[in-house]
Amino acid sequence: MATATRRLLPTLLRTLAGTGHAGAVRGLATEKAVGAAAVVGSHTAKWMQDTSKKSPMELINEVPPIKVEGRIVCCEGDKNPALGHPIEYICLDLDAPAVCKYCGLRYVQDHHH
């Protein structure tokens, strides 16, 4: 989590600082960013505490790779656009399953030889 916090902190600072003067806003923005990082950390920790439930990553990894006939697949995350994610076109030229960067679904090219 520390790495994620370090990576997100500059972006949060820029966002929270807005158009105000950097010196006047810096203390307040840093305080808000650290608070936001704590919320993100506690949200992630919620999934890690209860070991009887599977994490979202474990659940998506249980879905077998989806076989596709073509070289390119279009992933929307769900058949209902309101529940999905932005469309991602994924190239399936490699032998290893290709993974959607939004939802984690895996796709492989189904070779008919």
PAFI-654842 format. One record per residue (C-alpha): x, y, z. Coordinates in nm, 4 decimals. Layout:
<rs>
R          X          Y          Z
R          X          Y          Z
...
</rs>
This chain:
<rs>
R          X          Y          Z
R     0.0000     0.0000     0.0000
R     0.2880     0.2378     0.0669
R     0.3930     0.2209    -0.2990
R     0.0408     0.2982    -0.4163
R     0.0194     0.5887    -0.1726
R     0.3494     0.7323    -0.2975
R     0.2334     0.6952    -0.6564
R    -0.1082     0.8556    -0.5989
R    -0.0041     1.1315    -0.3594
R     0.1335     1.3780    -0.6214
R    -0.1823     1.3428    -0.8305
R    -0.4040     1.3934    -0.5278
R    -0.2042     1.6991    -0.4267
R    -0.2411     1.8565    -0.7711
R    -0.6135     1.7805    -0.7752
R    -0.6804     1.9132    -0.4273
R    -0.4628     2.2201    -0.4740
R    -0.6882     2.3444    -0.7562
R    -0.6015     2.6918    -0.8809
R    -0.4964     2.8410    -0.5469
R    -0.1457     2.9488    -0.4575
R     0.0754     2.6469    -0.3990
R     0.2236     2.7765    -0.0737
R    -0.1091     2.8659     0.0862
R    -0.2823     2.5470    -0.0203
R     0.0045     2.2995     0.0213
R    -0.0527     2.2253     0.3912
R    -0.4272     2.1778     0.3502
R    -0.3850     1.9762     0.0285
R    -0.1263     1.7468     0.1872
R    -0.3544     1.6881     0.4840
R    -0.6474     1.6007     0.2547
R    -0.4305     1.3755     0.0373
R    -0.3004     1.1834     0.3361
R    -0.6582     1.1470     0.4603
R    -0.7679     1.0211     0.1173
R    -0.4807     0.7696     0.1152
R    -0.5948     0.6440     0.4556
R    -0.9484     0.5907     0.3225
R    -0.8132     0.3969     0.0231
R    -0.5940     0.1906     0.2560
R    -0.8785     0.1096     0.4936
R    -1.1038     0.0138     0.2016
R    -0.8416    -0.2304     0.0711
R    -0.7759    -0.3627     0.4212
R    -1.1459    -0.4469     0.4512
R    -1.1038    -0.7104     0.1796
R    -0.7911    -0.8524     0.3391
R    -0.9290    -0.8990     0.6944
R    -1.2102    -1.1467     0.6355
R    -1.0394    -1.4572     0.5018
R    -1.3688    -1.6491     0.4755
R    -1.4695    -1.4319     0.1782
R    -1.2806    -1.4263    -0.1486
R    -1.1321    -1.1016    -0.2717
R    -1.2526    -0.9576    -0.6046
R    -0.9203    -1.0624    -0.7596
R    -0.9696    -1.4217    -0.6477
R    -1.3262    -1.4255    -0.7803
R    -1.2279    -1.2980    -1.1268
R    -0.9398    -1.5491    -1.1434
R    -1.1921    -1.8311    -1.0991
R    -1.3531    -1.7376    -1.4314
R    -1.1867    -1.9536    -1.6995
R    -1.0300    -1.7771    -1.9989
R    -1.2897    -1.6963    -2.2638
R    -1.2181    -1.8578    -2.6024
R    -1.2543    -1.6244    -2.9003
R    -1.2297    -1.7148    -3.2708
R    -1.0848    -1.3865    -3.3967
R    -0.7530    -1.2116    -3.3305
R    -0.9099    -0.9140    -3.1509
R    -1.1721    -0.9136    -2.8779
R    -1.3833    -0.6245    -2.7501
R    -1.4296    -0.6302    -2.3711
R    -1.7034    -0.4240    -2.2075
R    -1.7005    -0.5973    -1.8685
R    -2.0705    -0.6860    -1.8779
R    -2.3459    -0.7301    -2.1350
R    -2.5297    -0.4398    -1.9721
R    -2.3329    -0.1199    -2.0559
R    -2.4479     0.0419    -1.7301
R    -2.2642    -0.2281    -1.5327
R    -1.9557    -0.2554    -1.7520
R    -1.6507    -0.0397    -1.8207
R    -1.5097     0.1547    -2.1176
R    -1.4626    -0.0624    -2.4252
R    -1.1169    -0.2143    -2.4545
R    -0.9963    -0.3848    -2.7707
R    -0.7547    -0.6653    -2.6857
R    -0.5155    -0.8312    -2.9317
R    -0.4871    -1.2078    -2.8916
R    -0.1705    -1.2730    -3.0959
R     0.0248    -1.4129    -2.7989
R    -0.0171    -1.7691    -2.6725
R    -0.0756    -1.6569    -2.3127
R    -0.4245    -1.5362    -2.2176
R    -0.4728    -1.1609    -2.2669
R    -0.6170    -0.9794    -1.9645
R    -0.8600    -0.6868    -1.9704
R    -0.7045    -0.3983    -1.7786
R    -1.0415    -0.2886    -1.6394
R    -1.2149    -0.6057    -1.5202
R    -0.9455    -0.8755    -1.5308
R    -1.1319    -1.1115    -1.7631
R    -0.8934    -1.3325    -1.9610
R    -0.9255    -1.4107    -2.3310
R    -0.7501    -1.6671    -2.5530
R    -0.7663    -1.7248    -2.9260
R    -0.9431    -2.0512    -3.0103
R    -0.7345    -2.2040    -3.2895
R    -0.9252    -2.4355    -3.5232
R    -0.6591    -2.6421    -3.7003
</rs>
